[in-house]
Amino acid sequence: MEQQYPAPNPPEDKQAHPSAAKPQYGQYPPPVGAPQYNYPASPGPQYAHPTPPGYMNPAYPGAGIPMQHPTPVLVTTQPAIAVVPQPAYKDYMPWSIVNMILFCLPLGILALVFSLQTKDAIRQRDNVTAAQRSRSAFTVNVVALVLGLCGHIAWIAYVIYIGVTAGRTYSYYYGYYG
């Protein structure tokens, strides 16, 4: 009868890999029946001709890169670019048109010119000029509105005054006292 001996332990460098029992996150488990030893990397296929000195074996990735004088790896980073939203300047175009038509024609035209200059400066991304022209258009629109309202109020007061005065004059001449 033959004596049965226990199977020998694998050599130290062929011990079972710690992650062989369970796969790590993102890795596939080894195929069924495959040995699960942590073997050192094989040198690759052997060729009949020797590899020139200073170059890697062509079987490995990066073949042809000199090994004697490796170039240092220089990692440059771009500075962070902060995109700051530009302020939106109003051109006050509708207000200028309303002022030109209803309140004060000369100041409305001037406000319209400033509004158009503001639009052009915004289109050309000239923020300084856009801010100045927008402020000018606003100021001229306010002045045109105030003067136009004062003019309308004065005209209404004049028409009322003429209406009241004309009624008295008519009654004075024709004997009607109302």
Buried (B, 14 or more C-beta within 10 A) or exposed (E): EEEEEEEEEEEEEEEEEEEBEEEEEEEEEEEEEEEEEEEEEEEEEEEEEEEEEEEBEEEEEEEEEEEEEEEEEEEEEEEEEEEEEEEEBBBBBEBBBBBBEBBBEEBBBBBBBBBBBBBBBBEEEEEEBBBBBBBBBBEBBBBBBEBBEEEEEEEEEEEEEEEEEEEEEEEEEEEEEE
